[in-house]
């Protein structure tokens, strides 16, 4: 699990990232990124009710969170990042989610060089 200070939890933080940030997407996820002015990046995860009931939404968040946890060391510092699940993620294997997150991190410039 990501450390507490590396997670976005407040609704105001999510709103700020949506309002001030840029977005990128692929068929599984949407990524929003905004600078946060700190020495580390923070990540938030959002899964809509359209994806499914609570059990399905929570499982989806855990799957995305685990991929980000494994990639956290490769992420650049100083960003707030929100990942939003799309409907296609329900049928995706772990490897596909990993490739999707990596693809969005590259597009958004979140990966270290």
N, C-alpha and C positions, 0 to 999 in steps of 0.2 A: 504494500500500500504506500502511496505517496505520503510524505510527511504533511502534517496539518497546514503548515505555512506555505506549502506548495500546491494547495488546492483552492479553487474558487468555491465559496459556499454561500456568499451573500447575494441576494437578488439584485442589489444595487451594482455589484461588480459585474454580473452577467449583463445587466442593462447597459452599463458603460461600454463593455466590449462590443455589444451589438451596435451601439450608437456611434462609437468612435473608431471601431476597427474595420478591417477589410475582411472579405470572405473568399473562400475557395471551396470547391465541392467536387465530388465524384459520385459514383452510383451508391456508395454505402454511407458516406459521411459528408457533413458540411463543417468546415473549420473557420472560425472567426479568430482574428488575432489583433491585439492592440498593445502598444507599449505600456509597461506598468511602473517604470522608474525604480525598480528594485534590482538587486544583484542576482535574482533567480526568477525563473518562470513559474507561473501558476496555471493549473489546468482545471477546467470545469467540464462537466458532461451533462448533456441534456437528451432525454428520450421522451418524445411526445406520447400522449395517450393513444394516438392513432396507431402506434406501434403494437400495442396490446395491453393486457391487464398488468397489474403491478408486478406480478412474478416475472413476466416476460420483460418488462421494462428494466427491472432491477438486474436480471441476468444479463441483459444487453449492456447496461452500464458497467457491470463487473468485467465483462469481456473487453470492452474498450479500455477501461481503466488499467487492466493488466497489460495490454499492449503498450500503453503510454508509460506505465511503470518500467517496463523493460527497455524502453527507448529514452527514458528521462535523461540519462547521462549524455546522450548525443544531442540533446536540445540546447539551443542558444538561451542565454540568460536575458531577462528584462522584458518578458512578454506575458500577457494574460491570454490564454488560449481556451476557447470553448469548442468542444466537439459535439455536434448534433447528429444523432442517428437518423438514417433514412430507412424506409421500409425494406429495402433489399438486404439489410444487415441480418434479418431474421434467418435467412437461408445460407448465410456466408459461413465458411469454415474459419478457423482461427488464422490460418495463413493468409486468407483473403483480407481479413480485417487488418492484419499486420501490414500487408502491402498497401492497403488503402490509406492507413495512417502515415506510413512512410512517404507515399506519394504526396499527400497533402502537406506534410512537414517540409518536403523539398520545395513544393510550389510556393508555400508561404514564407520560405526562408527561415524556418524555425530550427533546422538542423545546423549544427556547427560544421564548418568546413574542415 
